[in-house]
Every structure is written in structure tokens, then in C-alpha cells.
């Protein structure tokens, strides 16, 4: 399957009376976007704001981050089974607005959303401080249950991202890149001497607002299966998560999955990138056993030499990570895993909730319990009401002077387990 | 004014002699001797070795108590800003002496210490107690070891925060520290996998600990006479979370009385847990802490009784060490209250 990605660099976002992309500037018609969001009767109101890199701005509580894209050629559309029809995506041509994102915010569960600081020490830990962000703070109608609120905000974000992506349809990309993987036999013939490598992508599916969707299907109701790596670039996987902000994979992460991109960098040179294997992180033991059995089974069936396993979340999913690793190594396929750590504020605790000697090649995104101090920002987009109870915060996290003392957990994307960042620990 | 350092070395590095002179008792000399000169050079005047203490390796091993006593007395009197020992490379008894004299100075005099040796030196067993720079296995590595030790020593004397072990060159000491790598995690993972596939050496960023698995106790013989307690990491607390248990990375647990409580209702109880959609738990907290069902079993005589206290915390992102500490404490309370069994619920 072959996909051509066209990148359109955005270096500014401005409100305007017409939505368009011109000379690298995204102009946004606020009324048109609001109208789109308010189509959903569960959303009472939406406030739009723009945050630029380097500004003294704090965005919180952040739910999701989404990169606008548009399918220009080939079957299907962006976010298949969610916004577009369910056709298989990942081939043809897709354009992406680079350097910007749509950020959805709102106090959905209060403690399961995160913070993005656009400057200061907090900005070093989140990749989203480097983007021009169109922030949508969505307020629910009265009495709306949290899971309905979550769904409403999730869809609002995707709709707006698709609306903005559509503005790029007739533009000429600043940069173009082609990604292609092959059928099993074709790949072996093409690269007879290269190790066969796949990406075992674990999807958060603990339920109760810890959910991921694949072509619109709730991942906790899926069996371990195979994707072409390019499918994720068209939004085959989206986030429906409200979990600790530091290691949840936002939709932006899924679209720009760094493991996929780095495996493509080596594809045909040092390795043969076969496919992605997606597997869930359900809470029931039977599900864990079945899903990890199937990961190992598919690795063996595909005659792989090695895999990279990435995790999402922590604690309970640590068991899925270790089960996958153990079983995949046991069928003779070598693993490298990406995780993060909860080693306590003093760094002295055991970092994962499970362990096994088979997991001998680990990449870490850092200790999420590390305490950070965030200065006051001139402007807050969203609300600070939840800083004390946010996962990683504590009673008194938000000081009277507007500064915040909390664990790194509170920062969106800080210890990402797809290996999106440079942060690590020893 | 520069920082004052006392340096500990063995008879070999003091050029007294090799194995045949390993019996020499401790002596002290003013200024640097042997490798101390390399440290002084690296410090460029910011710190200097004021005194060197020399002790034969066999003497230290065979008269450890006397050697320590003498050396501690000297160091106490000199009261330096730092006590540095070695580096010992792969010399076993020298490494043992460096590690142990450092530990004594640190523990008994409260003076900052640093040593260096090869990671497989027996002295490195103390790497979680004493800060140690990892060196090569032979003295040929002095050229590299001295500047690393000097830089780390200066950091300690200035009271600066340590970097991660791989940045500052010390052996992993059980304290995980964050730092920024040069490449993103996914790139590091691909490289690590390629090395692993090619049979080349690679270094894991997180060595797996030996995992603490607890075998379950034998089953309770007669439930109808047993006192059963409910405990949870699902965060059920009295409404308003009176003890402010954190929604994640909990620093403490709560103990609450349910004498006479037949059912946990949403007007009196809720969850403090930040790791899941709380709607269903808040609607009916029995879903996480099943007091209602336990009361039924109590009435039916299937269990002796439900213990009048329950213990609760939030499991979300809470360090294993914290969880272990909480449980060790309330397990004692349960034991002394005569509780026979516990039902532990998660979320």
C-alpha cells in the first residue's frame, strides 16, 4: 500500500471572516466553526482561541489534540468510520496542515485532562507548545453525563479538523513524502536479506473513558489485528481518552505516530517494515490473555524477526505490555518496548507494575511522578478549577500566585510511550 | 576560596608498592598523591586535594574496624567539603575499601563522598548506597575517569542537582532521574531493535527489577466465623474526600468507619480516583466497595462479620513503593483487630 503525504506548513493562525489557507497562514471563520460544533445539541457553547509558541499562555483542561488533514486522492476520507465512510484508507494522496493543531478542552472528567504551556519550563515537556493551536473550549448542556460529553467533544474536534483540512485540498504542498509497504511475499522478494520488522501498537481500551477507536470501532471490542502502517496517517485510529495527560496518545500522536515514521526511515535500508499489529489493553484477564496470545500468534504467522511494542497508559496496561513482550519473545521474535515510568516523586520505586526478564530492551519516556514547578501564565485558555485534582496534581497544586507545583503527569504528551519525545530517565 | 577535598588511595597508587606492600597501615600526607594530581588539574583551582590518606588493601580488609576508626578520626578533624576514594578500577579489595570507607564517612560524619570503580568490582555492590563513577576495568582508564569524577565531585560540593546516571557518569543507584536524550524515543527504539537483531550490544534504558510476586495465603476454612475487611485501591471515600487523597499518585490512604452502614449511597460516598470515568462509581459506590453485598452475606450467616473499618487509597499512578508502605501499615492494624481475611477491590 502506497500513500503520498503532502505537507503544508502553517506558521500562523488568525481569525477572519473567511476560512482559508494563504501563504502559510490559516484564517479561521469563527462563526463557521462554532456553527459546526453547535450542530451537536449536547454542546451548549464553544469558545475559540488561538495560542502561539512562546506566548505566556496555559491551556487546560486539554482533552485531545488533532492535526487537520484532507484526503486528496484515493479511497476513503480522513477519520474513516468516524467522520468519513468506513472505506479502507492509507493509499493515494493526503495533505496535512503542519505546525498547527486543533486542541479540544473542557472539564470532562476534571482530573483526566492535561495542561499545555506555550512557554516556560512546562513547554519543554509537551510537543504541542511548538505548534500554533486553535483551541476549542466546549461547554456541555446541563446534566450531560461525562461519557456523552466526552463523545460530543471528541466528534467536535474531528469535525473541525476535517473542516480545516478541507481548506488545503487545492493547495500545493511545501513538501511531499511517499510511504509504501508491500505484501508478505512481495516484501520478502524485494528485501531478501533484511530483517522483517513490525510495530505492535497497543491501544488504550480500559473502558470508562479510556477508549480508542479503530475505523469507528471501540478498541476494547476488537481482536488483535493487522493494519497497513499508512492507514494511521489517514486517521484510522483516533483517541477517545480521558486518562493521565502525560502518556495518553492523542489523535495527533496517532496521525504522526513516531514509530511508524522511524520504521519507514529504515524501511528497505536496514529492515523490512512489514505492518502494524494493533492490540488492546482491556482490564479483564481473559481479554489480556487472548489479545497477547494473538499478538504473538500474528508475529509468528508473519515470520517476523523483530517488533517494537509501544504502550499507552500505565499500571494495569503494564501487564499487557509484559504479557505481549514475554509471549512474542517466546515465539522467537525479538522485541524492543517503549514505556514510561512511575518511579515515585523520589525516583526510588519500581517503575512498572509488572516486569519480566524477557523485556531486556526497554526505551523509557521518563518518570511521570517527577515534580515540576510551572510559573504563572499571563493568560489561561480554559479554566484552572481542576489543577488541584488533575492526575498528578494534589491539594494545593495551584498556588495563590498562579504558579503550579505538580507531577509531570499533568502535562499533555510529556512521557509519551510511542517515543514521540526526547525525554528519558536512568 | 576553593573546596577542600580529602582523597583516599591504596599503597599501589601511592607508589609504595604492589601486593607485597598491601599490609601497610593508614598514613596521611599533605596535598595530592598519585591520581589526586589529575583531580586537582581538572578542578582548575575550584577545589583541591588538601590531604591524601593511604592504606594498604590487605590492611583494610584484615583490620577493617581499626582502619575505619583511624581514617574517620583524621577525616573528622580535617572536615573537608568532600571525601573522594579511588578510582579502584577492577582491583577487588581496593574497590571494597573505597566503597566501605566512603559509606562510613558519609553515614558517620555526614560528609559528601564519591568513589569510582569498574561496575563488576565487588565494591560496586554498594552502588545504591555510595555514589560511584563507572570506570574501565584497568588503570589505563584513569585519563577518562579522573575528569568524570572531578566534575561530579564539583557538582556535589556546589550542592547542584545530579543529572541522570548516564549523563553524569555514575552507576545507576536506584534513583530514576529524567533528562533529555539527543534522539526521540522511537528512534532510539528502532536503533536498539536493529542492534538486538544483529546480535550487537545494546543497553536497555530500564533494567527489569526482580518482580515481587506474592503467593496467596491458604483459603479461609470457615467463612461463617471469619471477620472480613474491605480494602480498595478504587478510591472510595466519604463524600468530600475529607483526607484529600490525591486522584493519582496517592501519598496516603484513608481509614473509615462503616459501623451500621448497610449500603454505600451516592449522598455519602464517592470516588477520589482520577483514572476512570467516575459516573458509575459515584452513582453507587458499592460497585467498587461492595458493602451492601457484604452486609447481605453477614445477615445470611455466610460470613462471620464485616470489619467496621475499611482502608482505601487511589491506585492510579501511585508508586509501588508507596502502595507497599500503605499496605504494610494497615495490614498490621487489620491483624491486631483480629481480621481473618480481606477482599481487595480495584476499579
Interface residues (C-beta under 8 A of the other chain):
Chain A: X109 X111 X112 X124 X145 X146 X147 X195 X197 X206 X207 X208 X209 X210 X242 X243 X244 X258 X259 X261 X262 X263 X265 X266 X270 X271 X305 X306 X307 X308 X314 X315 X334 X335 X336 X337 X338 X339 X341 X342 X343 X344 X345 X346 X347 X348 X349 X350 X351 X352 X353 X354 X355 X356 X357 X359 X360 X361 X362 X363 X364 X365 X366 X367 X368 X369 X370 X389 X390 X391 X392 X393 X394 X395 X407 X408 X409 X416 X417 X418 X419 X420 X421 X422 X423 X424 X425 X426
Chain B: X164 X165 X166 X167 X172 X174 X175 X176 X177 X178 X179 X180 X181 X182 X183 X184 X185 X186 X187 X188 X189 X190 X192 X193 X194 X196 X197 X202 X204 X205 X206 X207 X208 X209 X210 X211 X212 X244 X246 X247 X248 X249 X251 X274 X275 X276 X277 X278 X279 X280 X315 X316 X317 X318 X319 X320 X321 X322 X347
